[in-house]
């Protein structure tokens, strides 16, 4: 098998020709060299491949694993009609993205990065913490009868909160928080789990208190929290 490498839009394209069989270790070597050269996005063009046997499939799988193990992405394009069934039978078409045309494949890498950046941004948004003082009611999810404690949230994120004035829970306890978001006083009721307890010797200024991680939260509720947190963080920044 012959391999010709070319770069396009920050990815490397390997034009393959000939047979992929027991003598195709050079595919794995070429993939490894691409990764060492700093290319994490690799597109294999099969347009000129005449034949693939099961040893060749093994070489393809090893090449795929090499890319994945190095946090890269690999995709295929222009699979000849007479080889498509082999990719289907072996399940490669379910593990590796395959495109009919090179331009579609190249654009898919760009789309992946856009989606990846959006996901990273969403993750950062979820972890933003807002210093705040909100009165809440807190109760043990499974306690009977349910006894509500009056506490204060000192900081709030879309995934959890720090609650001040409480030393009646232990790690792992499941609780329910009820509070109102100003200025509209929209009532929130959220299930959570205790994930951290303050230490009086280390954090005397915030003791007693617990950190909770929200659980079973509907997407709509998390969106409301995100909007509230970002709006108030923006006000705080403009005030500075």
N, C-alpha and C positions, 0 to 999 in steps of 0.2 A: 504494500500500500504506500502511496505517495501522499505527502502532506505539505501543503503550501499555506503559509500564514500571512495574513494581512490584518491591518487594524482599521477600525471604522467606528467613529463616535464613541471613543473610550472603551471599546471592547475589541477582542481579537477574534477573527474569523479563521477557522481552519478549513481549507478546501481539501476534502479527502477524495482520493481516486484509486480505483483498483479493487482489491479484495481485502476484507477484514476477516482474518482467520488466525490460525495459530502463530503466524509470523507477524502479528500486528502489535508487538510490544512498543513499537515506535509511537503509537497513538498515546499510550500512557506516558511515555517520555516527553512527547510534545506538550501534553496537558500540564505535566509537572513543570516544564520550562516556562510555559505561559504564566503559571502561578508565581514562579520565582522572579519573573520579569515584572511582576506587579499587576498583571491582568487577572481580575477576579470574575469578570464576565466573559464567557467563552461561548462562541457559536460554532457548531460543527455543520458544515455544508456537505450533505451526502449525495449531491446531484450526480457525481461521476463514480459512485460506488457500484460495482457490478455484482458483488456477491458478499454475503455474510453467513458464516456458519456459527455453530454454537460456541466454539472457542473464540470467535470474533465477538459474540455477545458478551462473553466473560470479560474480554478486553474493554468493551464499552462500559460495562458495569464498574470495573476497576477505575476507569478514567472518571466516571461519574462520581464515585465515592471519593476520589482524590480531590475533586473540586469541592464537594460538600464539606469534607473534613477540613478544608482550608477556608471555610465561610464564603465560598464563591458561588456562582450560578452558571449553569451550563444548559444550553438549549440546542435543539437540532432543527435543521431546515432541509427542504428539497429531498425528502425521502422518496426514492424511485418507487413506482407503483408495484413492481414485483417484489419489493422488500417490506411493504407496509404490513402485510399479514404476519411476518416474522416479529415485528415490533409489537403487534397486538398479542400474539400468542405468548410471547415472553413477558408481557406486562410492562415493557419499557415505555410504551405510550401512556401509561398511567403514572409513571414516576418522573418522566422527563417531558418538559414542554416541547412539542413538535409543531412547526409552522410550515405551511405550504410554500411560502415565499420568504426570501431573505429580508426584504424591507419590513414585513410584518414582525419577523423575529427581532430585528434590530430595534424597532419601535417598542416592542414588548419590554425590553430591558429598561428603556426610558420610563415606561409606565410603571414598572416595578419600583423604580427609585422614587417616583412621585408618591406612590402609595406608601412606601417605606418611610418617607419623610413625614407624611401626614400622620402615620401611626406613631412615629417618635414624638411628634408635636402633641398628639393627643395624650400620650403617656406622660409627657412633661406637665401638661395641663392638669392631669389628674392628681399629680403629686404636689402642686402648688399649695402652700399653707397660708392661711389668712389668720393673723393675730386678731382675736375678737373676744368679746365678753357677752355670751348669750346664756340666758337662764334656760335650763332644761329640766325635764322630768326624766328620771332614770329608774328602770326597774329590771329585776331578773326575769328573763324570758319564761322560766319554768317555775318560778316561785308561786305558791298558793297559800294564802291569798297574795296577790301582787301588791307589793308595797312600793310606792313611788318616792324616790329621793329627789330633793331639790338641789341641783348642782349648777356649775358654770362650765361652759366650753371656753377654753382659753385659746385654742387654735383649731382651725377647721380646714379639711381638704375634701376632695371628692371621694376619697377612699377611707377616711377615718377622722378621728378627732382626739384631742387631749382634754380630759374632763377633770376639773379641779374640785377638791373638797370631798373626795370619795375614797374610803379605805375599806369598803365592805365587800369587795369582790376579789377573786383570785384569777390567775392566768387561765384562760380557756373558758371562763364563764360567758354565757350568751346573754345579752342584755337588749333592751329596747329603749331607744332615745326618742323623746318627743320635745320638739322645740319649734319656735316660729322665726322665720326669716324676715328681718326688717327690710324695707319700711312697710311692706304690705302685710306683714305678720302672717305670711303663708305658713300653715302648719305642716311640719314634717314629722313623720314617724318612721324610724329606721332601725333595722335589726343590726346588731354588731357583736363582735367577740373581743374580750379583753386580751390584749397582746403584750401589755407592758405595765408594770407597777412602778411608781416613783420610789426613790430611795431617800429617806429623810436625811441621811448623812451626806449624800452626794448632791441632791437637789432640794435643799430645805425651802427654797423660795417657791417651789411649785408642789410641795408636799402638804397634804396627801393628794394623790391623783392617779389616774389610770389613762392609758392610751387604748383606744378601741379601733378595730378595723371593721368597716361596714361590710355587711354580707347580705346576700339575696336582695340587692338593691335594684329596682327597675331602672332601665336606661333613662327614662324620663326624669326620675328623681335625681339621678346623678347629673344630668344635664342642667337641672335647675340649680344644683349646688355649684357646678362649674361656672355658670353665668353669675351667680351671686358672688363667688370668690373673686373672679376676674374683674367684675365691676368695682368691687371694693378695693382690690389691690391697685386698680387704676386710679381710684380717687386718692389713695394714700400716696401714690407716686406723684400725682399732679400737685398734691399739697406740699410735698417736699420741694 
